[in-house]
Amino acid sequence: MHDTIASASSFAIGQQFLSFTLGGLEYGIDFAKVEELRVLKTLERFTSQGEIVGGVAVSRGVIMPLVDMRSAFGSSPDAPDPLTDVIILKLSHCTMGMVVDGVTGVVTLAPEQIVPVPGADGGKAGYLIGVGQCDGRRLILVDIDRLMSVKGSVLEAARHVA
């Protein structure tokens, strides 16, 4: 009986993802990696000439690289508007800020709500976890630690700026 309760409760819990938009698509990252959310204009920022690395930011006394995911995912970022958000992430190798078009919420997904990304074989897109489906929404789920290690040159450039 105890095993049945444990498996039923773990099914009900699922995994939480922070959902956000980039270029009209909705993405999700492991909510456990999120330290805080900030509006871009409230951060003290220092810009760089990098296309993806937007410089560094200071949040609560911590200096961190600020990566503009809008550039990284191929869209040309407009000037920040009131909906431009920064997700402060605590990754395995650093703390960093990630600029996105906007945060849309927290979604809990059970394993059966996540399907593999068609055509992704773990090669170049090894950072893709799958596609989450919930209440008619489709989220592209990203392993943010892997993505930032794939974009190693971004992190190296960010460290030089910092």
Beta strands, then each sheet from edge to edge (+ up, - down):
strand 1: 15-22
strand 2: 25-30
strand 3: 34-39
strand 4: 44-46
strand 5: 53-59
strand 6: 62-68
strand 7: 85-90
strand 8: 95-100
strand 9: 102-109
strand 10: 114-115
strand 11: 128-134
strand 12: 137-142
sheet 1: 9+ 1- 2+ 12+ 11- 10+
sheet 2: 3+ 7- 8+ 6+ 5- 4+
end
